[in-house]
Amino acid sequence: MSIINAFDPVSEEILKPIHMVKPIENFPETVIVTFSGHICELATTLFPAEEIGAFHAGIVLPIHAVDYRDKRIGFYMTVLGGSASAGLVEEAL
């Protein structure tokens, strides 16, 4: 049986994202996602960055926020691979 034929769009899901991660309070609306650790290091050197959370994706990936021109901007380094990167974006939201 295919998952397409077995999918039940009506029932409540058994596992919800909230069971695994908690929302980060005051998460910035604007977020820079980069594959470069150098970019994150540079941003934390140039601006007073605050670590507001972290992803745990086999390694710990800190999430930082800075205030720039009256705007709060978040940034983090993501992992390689489309599905893994998309999973972290989903977790961030």
NUKELO-741533 format. One record per residue: x negated, y, z of N, C-alpha, C in turn; chain; residue in three letters. Coordinates in nm, 4 decimals. Layout:
REM NUKELO-741533
+----------+----------+----------+----------+----------+----------+----------+----------+----------+------+-------+
|     n.px |     n.py |     n.pz |    ca.px |    ca.py |    ca.pz |     c.px |     c.py |     c.pz | rogu | timar |
+----------+----------+----------+----------+----------+----------+----------+----------+----------+------+-------+
|        X |        Y |        Z |        X |        Y |        Z |        X |        Y |        Z |    A |   Ala |
...
+----------+----------+----------+----------+----------+----------+----------+----------+----------+------+-------+
END
This chain:
REM NUKELO-741533
+----------+----------+----------+----------+----------+----------+----------+----------+----------+------+-------+
|     n.px |     n.py |     n.pz |    ca.px |    ca.py |    ca.pz |     c.px |     c.py |     c.pz | rogu | timar |
+----------+----------+----------+----------+----------+----------+----------+----------+----------+------+-------+
|  -0.0847 |  -0.1179 |   0.0000 |   0.0000 |   0.0000 |   0.0000 |  -0.0891 |   0.1240 |   0.0000 |    A |   Met |
|  -0.0576 |   0.2173 |  -0.0843 |  -0.1329 |   0.3417 |  -0.0956 |  -0.0943 |   0.4366 |   0.0173 |    A |   Ser |
|  -0.1910 |   0.5176 |   0.0620 |  -0.1616 |   0.6180 |   0.1648 |  -0.0579 |   0.7184 |   0.1152 |    A |   Ile |
|  -0.0545 |   0.7389 |  -0.0154 |   0.0441 |   0.8312 |  -0.0718 |   0.1852 |   0.7786 |  -0.0486 |    A |   Ile |
|   0.2021 |   0.6486 |  -0.0619 |   0.3336 |   0.5879 |  -0.0404 |   0.3648 |   0.5683 |   0.1073 |    A |   Asn |
|   0.2627 |   0.5623 |   0.1923 |   0.2826 |   0.5362 |   0.3344 |   0.2911 |   0.6639 |   0.4176 |    A |   Ala |
|   0.2577 |   0.7781 |   0.3614 |   0.2562 |   0.9037 |   0.4372 |   0.3967 |   0.9414 |   0.4822 |    A |   Phe |
|   0.4081 |   0.9773 |   0.6083 |   0.5372 |   1.0160 |   0.6657 |   0.5339 |   1.1651 |   0.6984 |    A |   Asp |
|   0.5933 |   1.2492 |   0.6142 |   0.5881 |   1.3938 |   0.6369 |   0.6867 |   1.4430 |   0.7436 |    A |   Pro |
|   0.7665 |   1.3549 |   0.7995 |   0.8722 |   1.3954 |   0.8928 |   0.8302 |   1.3781 |   1.0394 |    A |   Val |
|   0.7636 |   1.2681 |   1.0709 |   0.7274 |   1.2388 |   1.2098 |   0.6175 |   1.3321 |   1.2598 |    A |   Ser |
|   0.6155 |   1.3508 |   1.3916 |   0.5116 |   1.4324 |   1.4530 |   0.3788 |   1.3562 |   1.4499 |    A |   Glu |
|   0.2691 |   1.4279 |   1.4255 |   0.1388 |   1.3628 |   1.4191 |   0.0992 |   1.3076 |   1.5560 |    A |   Glu |
|   0.0206 |   1.2013 |   1.5542 |  -0.0244 |   1.1371 |   1.6782 |  -0.1426 |   1.2131 |   1.7364 |    A |   Ile |
|  -0.2387 |   1.2470 |   1.6527 |  -0.3556 |   1.3236 |   1.6967 |  -0.3463 |   1.4637 |   1.6393 |    A |   Leu |
|  -0.3554 |   1.5618 |   1.7264 |  -0.3487 |   1.7018 |   1.6845 |  -0.4851 |   1.7670 |   1.7080 |    A |   Lys |
|  -0.5199 |   1.8663 |   1.6260 |  -0.6485 |   1.9352 |   1.6481 |  -0.6630 |   1.9904 |   1.7903 |    A |   Pro |
|  -0.5548 |   2.0331 |   1.8502 |  -0.5606 |   2.0914 |   1.9855 |  -0.6060 |   1.9882 |   2.0890 |    A |   Ile |
|  -0.5930 |   1.8578 |   2.0575 |  -0.6402 |   1.7533 |   2.1481 |  -0.7924 |   1.7470 |   2.1524 |    A |   His |
|  -0.8567 |   1.7979 |   2.0482 |  -1.0016 |   1.7855 |   2.0383 |  -1.0756 |   1.9166 |   2.0573 |    A |   Met |
|  -1.0157 |   2.0277 |   2.0164 |  -1.0811 |   2.1580 |   2.0278 |  -0.9814 |   2.2601 |   2.0814 |    A |   Val |
|  -1.0334 |   2.3570 |   2.1494 |  -0.9510 |   2.4667 |   2.2016 |  -0.9808 |   2.5929 |   2.1218 |    A |   Lys |
|  -0.8811 |   2.6742 |   2.0959 |  -0.9057 |   2.7996 |   2.0233 |  -1.0027 |   2.8900 |   2.1003 |    A |   Pro |
|  -1.0837 |   2.9623 |   2.0270 |  -1.1767 |   3.0579 |   2.0878 |  -1.1044 |   3.1911 |   2.0988 |    A |   Ile |
|  -1.0979 |   3.2437 |   2.2200 |  -1.0302 |   3.3715 |   2.2417 |  -1.1032 |   3.4832 |   2.1676 |    A |   Glu |
|  -1.0262 |   3.5776 |   2.1155 |  -1.0800 |   3.6934 |   2.0440 |  -1.1697 |   3.6538 |   1.9274 |    A |   Asn |
|  -1.1347 |   3.5455 |   1.8596 |  -1.2133 |   3.5018 |   1.7434 |  -1.2024 |   3.6088 |   1.6357 |    A |   Phe |
|  -1.3150 |   3.6522 |   1.5778 |  -1.3117 |   3.7597 |   1.4783 |  -1.2306 |   3.7227 |   1.3542 |    A |   Pro |
|  -1.1677 |   3.8227 |   1.2938 |  -1.0942 |   3.8012 |   1.1689 |  -1.1897 |   3.7806 |   1.0525 |    A |   Glu |
|  -1.3062 |   3.8453 |   1.0584 |  -1.4064 |   3.8340 |   0.9526 |  -1.5193 |   3.7446 |   1.0019 |    A |   Thr |
|  -1.5493 |   3.6408 |   0.9233 |  -1.6527 |   3.5451 |   0.9636 |  -1.7432 |   3.5157 |   0.8438 |    A |   Val |
|  -1.8719 |   3.5176 |   0.8682 |  -1.9707 |   3.4816 |   0.7666 |  -2.0137 |   3.3382 |   0.7943 |    A |   Ile |
|  -1.9990 |   3.2531 |   0.6944 |  -2.0399 |   3.1131 |   0.7044 |  -2.1590 |   3.0955 |   0.6113 |    A |   Val |
|  -2.2696 |   3.0470 |   0.6652 |  -2.3912 |   3.0349 |   0.5857 |  -2.4532 |   2.8966 |   0.6023 |    A |   Thr |
|  -2.5282 |   2.8548 |   0.5021 |  -2.6047 |   2.7307 |   0.5111 |  -2.7452 |   2.7578 |   0.5654 |    A |   Phe |
|  -2.7771 |   2.8839 |   0.5880 |  -2.9134 |   2.9228 |   0.6242 |  -2.9249 |   2.9568 |   0.7729 |    A |   Ser |
|  -3.0072 |   2.8798 |   0.8418 |  -3.0374 |   2.9119 |   0.9811 |  -3.1127 |   3.0434 |   0.9911 |    A |   Gly |
|  -3.1883 |   3.0765 |   0.8863 |  -3.2637 |   3.2017 |   0.8844 |  -3.1693 |   3.3230 |   0.8895 |    A |   His |
|  -3.0579 |   3.3156 |   0.8195 |  -2.9607 |   3.4258 |   0.8205 |  -2.9050 |   3.4452 |   0.9614 |    A |   Ile |
|  -2.8702 |   3.3372 |   1.0273 |  -2.8184 |   3.3470 |   1.1642 |  -2.9234 |   3.4030 |   1.2589 |    A |   Cys |
|  -3.0458 |   3.3564 |   1.2445 |  -3.1558 |   3.4056 |   1.3277 |  -3.1789 |   3.5547 |   1.3035 |    A |   Glu |
|  -3.1748 |   3.5965 |   1.1781 |  -3.1928 |   3.7360 |   1.1429 |  -3.0818 |   3.8229 |   1.2039 |    A |   Leu |
|  -2.9578 |   3.7762 |   1.1934 |  -2.8451 |   3.8529 |   1.2474 |  -2.8541 |   3.8674 |   1.3990 |    A |   Ala |
|  -2.8957 |   3.7613 |   1.4675 |  -2.9074 |   3.7712 |   1.6136 |  -3.0262 |   3.8560 |   1.6558 |    A |   Thr |
|  -3.1232 |   3.8738 |   1.5665 |  -3.2380 |   3.9599 |   1.5947 |  -3.2041 |   4.1071 |   1.5702 |    A |   Thr |
|  -3.1310 |   4.1339 |   1.4622 |  -3.1002 |   4.2722 |   1.4241 |  -2.9864 |   4.3343 |   1.5047 |    A |   Leu |
|  -2.8954 |   4.2525 |   1.5531 |  -2.7768 |   4.3029 |   1.6228 |  -2.7618 |   4.2329 |   1.7574 |    A |   Phe |
|  -2.7050 |   4.3032 |   1.8546 |  -2.6774 |   4.2359 |   1.9826 |  -2.5610 |   4.1369 |   1.9637 |    A |   Pro |
|  -2.5953 |   4.0119 |   1.9426 |  -2.4957 |   3.9083 |   1.9142 |  -2.4536 |   3.8388 |   2.0429 |    A |   Ala |
|  -2.3281 |   3.8008 |   2.0452 |  -2.2718 |   3.7286 |   2.1586 |  -2.2336 |   3.5885 |   2.1105 |    A |   Glu |
|  -2.2773 |   3.4859 |   2.1824 |  -2.2359 |   3.3502 |   2.1487 |  -2.0949 |   3.3295 |   2.2037 |    A |   Glu |
|  -1.9998 |   3.3072 |   2.1150 |  -1.8600 |   3.2973 |   2.1562 |  -1.8080 |   3.1539 |   2.1570 |    A |   Ile |
|  -1.8886 |   3.0615 |   2.1106 |  -1.8481 |   2.9219 |   2.1081 |  -1.9490 |   2.8402 |   2.0305 |    A |   Gly |
|  -1.9125 |   2.7149 |   2.0034 |  -2.0012 |   2.6268 |   1.9277 |  -1.9208 |   2.5138 |   1.8668 |    A |   Ala |
|  -1.9700 |   2.4654 |   1.7546 |  -1.9177 |   2.3442 |   1.6935 |  -2.0082 |   2.2295 |   1.7349 |    A |   Phe |
|  -1.9515 |   2.1120 |   1.7466 |  -2.0298 |   1.9926 |   1.7776 |  -2.0098 |   1.8959 |   1.6622 |    A |   His |
|  -2.1015 |   1.9007 |   1.5669 |  -2.0904 |   1.8223 |   1.4441 |  -2.2126 |   1.7331 |   1.4284 |    A |   Ala |
|  -2.2396 |   1.6530 |   1.5299 |  -2.3628 |   1.5754 |   1.5306 |  -2.4774 |   1.6559 |   1.5871 |    A |   Gly |
|  -2.4738 |   1.7862 |   1.5632 |  -2.5648 |   1.8835 |   1.6239 |  -2.4786 |   1.9979 |   1.6751 |    A |   Ile |
|  -2.5341 |   2.0770 |   1.7630 |  -2.4600 |   2.1929 |   1.8145 |  -2.4857 |   2.3115 |   1.7220 |    A |   Val |
|  -2.3773 |   2.3713 |   1.6727 |  -2.3853 |   2.4876 |   1.5838 |  -2.3202 |   2.6059 |   1.6551 |    A |   Leu |
|  -2.3999 |   2.6968 |   1.7113 |  -2.3424 |   2.8105 |   1.7837 |  -2.2637 |   2.9035 |   1.6912 |    A |   Pro |
|  -2.1591 |   2.9612 |   1.7463 |  -2.0801 |   3.0630 |   1.6764 |  -2.1089 |   3.1948 |   1.7465 |    A |   Ile |
|  -2.1524 |   3.2941 |   1.6702 |  -2.1862 |   3.4248 |   1.7264 |  -2.0899 |   3.5310 |   1.6752 |    A |   His |
|  -2.0846 |   3.6412 |   1.7474 |  -2.0082 |   3.7576 |   1.7034 |  -2.0913 |   3.8826 |   1.7295 |    A |   Ala |
|  -2.0787 |   3.9785 |   1.6380 |  -2.1444 |   4.1086 |   1.6532 |  -2.0407 |   4.2169 |   1.6251 |    A |   Val |
|  -2.0648 |   4.3323 |   1.6811 |  -1.9831 |   4.4490 |   1.6499 |  -2.0626 |   4.5354 |   1.5538 |    A |   Asp |
|  -2.0044 |   4.5615 |   1.4367 |  -2.0731 |   4.6386 |   1.3338 |  -1.9742 |   4.7367 |   1.2726 |    A |   Tyr |
|  -2.0053 |   4.8664 |   1.2860 |  -1.9196 |   4.9727 |   1.2315 |  -1.7738 |   4.9550 |   1.2730 |    A |   Arg |
|  -1.7544 |   4.9408 |   1.4027 |  -1.6209 |   4.9275 |   1.4617 |  -1.5454 |   4.8041 |   1.4138 |    A |   Asp |
|  -1.6169 |   4.7033 |   1.3698 |  -1.5549 |   4.5782 |   1.3254 |  -1.6267 |   4.4619 |   1.3920 |    A |   Lys |
|  -1.5513 |   4.3669 |   1.4426 |  -1.6102 |   4.2469 |   1.5024 |  -1.6264 |   4.1428 |   1.3912 |    A |   Arg |
|  -1.7487 |   4.0928 |   1.3766 |  -1.7801 |   3.9968 |   1.2711 |  -1.8409 |   3.8727 |   1.3352 |    A |   Ile |
|  -1.7871 |   3.7577 |   1.2997 |  -1.8410 |   3.6315 |   1.3480 |  -1.9308 |   3.5696 |   1.2431 |    A |   Gly |
|  -2.0196 |   3.4814 |   1.2861 |  -2.1021 |   3.4085 |   1.1904 |  -2.1507 |   3.2786 |   1.2530 |    A |   Phe |
|  -2.1686 |   3.1806 |   1.1670 |  -2.2261 |   3.0539 |   1.2093 |  -2.2888 |   2.9833 |   1.0906 |    A |   Tyr |
|  -2.3802 |   2.8927 |   1.1218 |  -2.4409 |   2.8097 |   1.0187 |  -2.3557 |   2.6844 |   1.0052 |    A |   Met |
|  -2.3247 |   2.6487 |   0.8830 |  -2.2433 |   2.5304 |   0.8587 |  -2.3317 |   2.4132 |   0.8188 |    A |   Thr |
|  -2.2706 |   2.2990 |   0.8018 |  -2.3417 |   2.1785 |   0.7610 |  -2.3273 |   2.1586 |   0.6103 |    A |   Val |
|  -2.4146 |   2.0782 |   0.5521 |  -2.4067 |   2.0495 |   0.4091 |  -2.2945 |   1.9494 |   0.3816 |    A |   Leu |
|  -2.2290 |   1.9689 |   0.2711 |  -2.1202 |   1.8794 |   0.2319 |  -1.9879 |   1.9514 |   0.2383 |    A |   Gly |
|  -1.9129 |   1.9413 |   0.1305 |  -1.7861 |   2.0138 |   0.1215 |  -1.6860 |   1.9766 |   0.2289 |    A |   Gly |
|  -1.6686 |   1.8479 |   0.2523 |  -1.5669 |   1.8080 |   0.3503 |  -1.6090 |   1.8448 |   0.4920 |    A |   Ser |
|  -1.7378 |   1.8321 |   0.5234 |  -1.7855 |   1.8698 |   0.6558 |  -1.7731 |   2.0202 |   0.6785 |    A |   Ala |
|  -1.8112 |   2.0998 |   0.5781 |  -1.7996 |   2.2455 |   0.5885 |  -1.6535 |   2.2871 |   0.6022 |    A |   Ser |
|  -1.5662 |   2.2255 |   0.5226 |  -1.4236 |   2.2575 |   0.5300 |  -1.3672 |   2.2193 |   0.6661 |    A |   Ala |
|  -1.4140 |   2.1090 |   0.7226 |  -1.3688 |   2.0687 |   0.8553 |  -1.4050 |   2.1713 |   0.9611 |    A |   Gly |
|  -1.5252 |   2.2295 |   0.9508 |  -1.5652 |   2.3324 |   1.0475 |  -1.4836 |   2.4595 |   1.0303 |    A |   Leu |
|  -1.4550 |   2.4963 |   0.9062 |  -1.3700 |   2.6140 |   0.8829 |  -1.2318 |   2.5901 |   0.9441 |    A |   Val |
|  -1.1788 |   2.4707 |   0.9232 |  -1.0485 |   2.4371 |   0.9801 |  -1.0519 |   2.4435 |   1.1333 |    A |   Glu |
|  -1.1605 |   2.3948 |   1.1903 |  -1.1747 |   2.3984 |   1.3352 |  -1.1852 |   2.5417 |   1.3866 |    A |   Glu |
|  -1.2491 |   2.6279 |   1.3074 |  -1.2651 |   2.7683 |   1.3473 |  -1.1314 |   2.8411 |   1.3501 |    A |   Ala |
|  -1.0409 |   2.8027 |   1.2637 |  -0.9113 |   2.8696 |   1.2556 |  -0.8231 |   2.8193 |   1.3644 |    A |   Leu |
+----------+----------+----------+----------+----------+----------+----------+----------+----------+------+-------+
END
